[in-house]
Amino acid sequence: MKEKIVNRKFFEEIAEIVARHLIGKYICYNNNEYQITKTEAYYHDEKDRNGKYFCYGVKSDTGENNKTCATIPLFRAPGTWCVYGGQLLLSVTNSSIPDNVLIKEIKPLDEGPYGPDKIANVLLLYQKKSNSNYWNFHGLDSLSEKAVLYLAEDQNAPKIKIKSDERINIKNCQKYRFSMERK
């Protein structure tokens, strides 16, 4: 039986730990359950070759100048959803400047895995579409009793093997991409 994750401490860890722990958990929405099969951890101080911060996109050491309508949820309580460019992220941290975890792949119970674009289409994350769920999810706390998009776990699920790899197109040798090993 799946139970909603209600403990904020689950999200108050470093991004790498939360990203790993999300593998095998479920995103629940509209009476549907999608198992999380791939995540990526992002830290607030990581930069690309051009000095752009991965977490927030703007150059700033404190994160303070990075608060825009698109990124403000990442500065809220750990466990807050952020929809950024049609991608689904969670605010996580146990420090003063938040980090985040990208939900990279989910799997419905009866189909193959969905990557970022399919996730955006299934959950209606694109802001510009008339039937968008953008404002239903963006900036909302996944732990709220009123949350329409929340996380759950199956306490009786068998142990899952998780592998870690380098994130695609990010050359820092850190293995912050986590995925469920396929049989």
C-alpha positions as CSV (number, residue, x, y, z in Angstrom):
1,M,0.0,0.0,0.0
2,K,1.3,3.4,-0.9
3,E,1.4,6.2,1.7
4,K,1.8,9.9,1.1
5,I,5.2,11.2,2.1
6,V,4.4,13.7,4.9
7,N,7.7,14.2,6.7
8,R,9.6,17.4,5.7
9,K,12.9,15.8,6.8
10,F,12.7,13.6,3.7
11,F,13.5,16.8,1.7
12,E,15.9,18.4,4.1
13,E,18.9,16.5,2.9
14,I,21.5,17.4,0.3
15,A,20.2,17.2,-3.3
16,E,22.2,14.0,-4.0
17,I,20.6,12.1,-1.1
18,V,17.1,13.2,-1.9
19,A,17.6,12.5,-5.6
20,R,18.7,8.9,-4.7
21,H,15.8,8.4,-2.2
22,L,13.2,9.5,-4.8
23,I,14.0,6.5,-7.0
24,G,11.2,4.0,-6.6
25,K,8.8,6.5,-5.0
26,Y,5.6,7.6,-6.7
27,I,4.3,10.9,-8.1
28,C,0.5,10.8,-7.5
29,Y,-1.9,13.0,-9.5
30,N,-5.6,12.7,-10.4
31,N,-5.8,9.0,-9.2
32,N,-2.8,8.0,-11.2
33,E,0.5,6.8,-9.8
34,Y,3.8,7.2,-11.7
35,Q,6.9,5.5,-10.3
36,I,10.0,7.8,-10.3
37,T,12.7,5.9,-12.2
38,K,15.3,8.7,-12.9
39,T,16.3,11.9,-11.1
40,E,19.2,14.4,-11.2
41,A,20.6,16.5,-8.3
42,Y,21.6,20.1,-8.8
43,Y,23.5,22.3,-6.3
44,H,23.1,26.0,-6.0
45,D,26.7,26.7,-6.6
46,E,27.2,24.7,-9.8
47,K,28.0,26.7,-12.9
48,D,28.2,25.9,-16.6
49,R,31.2,26.9,-18.8
50,N,29.7,30.4,-19.2
51,G,29.3,31.0,-15.4
52,K,25.5,30.5,-15.5
53,Y,24.2,28.7,-12.4
54,F,22.4,25.5,-13.1
55,C,19.9,25.8,-10.3
56,Y,18.7,29.3,-11.0
57,G,20.2,30.5,-14.3
58,V,21.5,33.8,-13.2
59,K,25.0,34.8,-11.9
60,S,24.8,35.2,-8.1
61,D,26.7,33.7,-5.2
62,T,23.8,34.0,-2.7
63,G,20.9,33.1,-4.9
64,E,19.2,36.3,-3.8
65,N,19.3,37.9,-7.2
66,N,17.9,34.7,-8.8
67,K,14.4,34.9,-7.5
68,T,12.1,35.2,-10.4
69,C,8.5,34.0,-11.0
70,A,10.0,30.8,-12.5
71,T,12.5,30.1,-9.8
72,I,11.0,31.4,-6.5
73,P,9.5,28.0,-5.6
74,L,13.1,26.7,-5.3
75,F,13.7,29.1,-2.5
76,R,10.6,27.9,-0.5
77,A,10.4,25.0,2.0
78,P,12.0,21.8,1.0
79,G,9.4,19.7,-0.9
80,T,8.0,22.6,-2.9
81,W,7.3,21.9,-6.6
82,C,8.8,24.0,-9.3
83,V,7.8,23.8,-12.9
84,Y,10.7,25.2,-15.0
85,G,10.5,25.0,-18.8
86,G,8.0,22.2,-18.5
87,Q,10.3,20.2,-16.2
88,L,9.3,19.2,-12.7
89,L,11.7,20.0,-9.9
90,L,11.6,19.9,-6.1
91,S,13.2,22.3,-3.7
92,V,15.5,20.4,-1.3
93,T,18.2,21.4,1.2
94,N,19.3,21.6,4.7
95,S,21.2,24.8,4.2
96,S,20.3,28.5,3.8
97,I,20.6,28.4,0.0
98,P,18.4,25.7,-1.5
99,D,19.4,23.1,-4.0
100,N,17.0,21.1,-6.2
101,V,16.2,17.7,-7.7
102,L,14.9,17.3,-11.3
103,I,12.4,14.5,-11.9
104,K,13.9,13.1,-15.1
105,E,11.8,10.0,-15.8
106,I,8.6,8.4,-14.4
107,K,6.9,5.2,-15.3
108,P,3.1,4.5,-15.2
109,L,2.1,1.1,-13.8
110,D,1.3,-0.3,-17.2
111,E,3.6,1.4,-19.7
112,G,7.2,2.2,-20.5
113,P,9.0,5.1,-18.9
114,Y,8.2,8.8,-19.7
115,G,11.1,11.2,-20.2
116,P,10.8,15.0,-19.5
117,D,8.7,16.0,-22.5
118,K,6.2,13.2,-21.9
119,I,6.1,14.0,-18.2
120,A,5.2,17.6,-19.1
121,N,2.5,16.5,-21.5
122,V,0.9,13.9,-19.2
123,L,0.9,16.3,-16.2
124,L,0.1,19.3,-18.4
125,L,3.1,21.3,-17.2
126,Y,3.6,23.7,-20.1
127,Q,2.6,27.1,-19.0
128,K,1.4,28.4,-22.4
129,K,-1.3,25.8,-22.9
130,S,-4.9,26.6,-22.0
131,N,-5.4,23.4,-20.0
132,S,-2.1,23.7,-18.2
133,N,-1.6,22.6,-14.6
134,Y,1.3,25.0,-14.3
135,W,-0.3,27.1,-11.6
136,N,-1.8,24.1,-9.9
137,F,1.7,22.7,-9.2
138,H,4.2,25.6,-9.5
139,G,5.2,26.8,-6.0
140,L,2.9,24.4,-4.1
141,D,4.1,22.3,-1.2
142,S,4.0,18.6,-2.0
143,L,3.4,18.0,1.8
144,S,0.3,20.1,2.0
145,E,-2.9,18.3,2.8
146,K,-4.4,20.1,-0.2
147,A,-1.7,19.1,-2.6
148,V,-3.0,17.7,-5.9
149,L,0.5,16.5,-6.9
150,Y,2.3,14.7,-4.2
151,L,4.8,11.9,-3.5
152,A,4.1,8.5,-2.0
153,E,6.0,5.4,-1.1
154,D,5.3,1.7,-1.0
155,Q,6.5,0.4,2.4
156,N,6.2,-3.2,1.1
157,A,8.1,-2.7,-2.2
158,P,11.1,-4.9,-2.8
159,K,14.5,-3.2,-2.6
160,I,15.5,-1.4,-5.8
161,K,18.9,-1.3,-7.3
162,I,20.0,2.2,-8.1
163,K,22.8,3.2,-10.4
164,S,24.4,6.6,-10.6
165,D,25.9,8.3,-13.6
166,E,27.2,11.7,-14.7
167,R,24.5,14.1,-15.8
168,I,24.2,14.6,-19.5
169,N,25.9,17.7,-20.9
170,I,27.5,18.6,-17.6
171,K,31.2,18.0,-17.4
172,N,32.1,18.0,-13.7
173,C,32.6,14.2,-13.1
174,Q,30.0,14.1,-10.4
175,K,27.5,11.2,-10.6
176,Y,24.4,13.1,-9.7
177,R,22.0,11.3,-12.1
178,F,20.3,8.4,-10.4
179,S,18.2,5.7,-12.1
180,M,16.5,2.4,-11.3
181,E,18.4,-0.5,-12.7
182,R,16.3,-2.2,-15.4
183,K,16.1,-6.0,-15.5
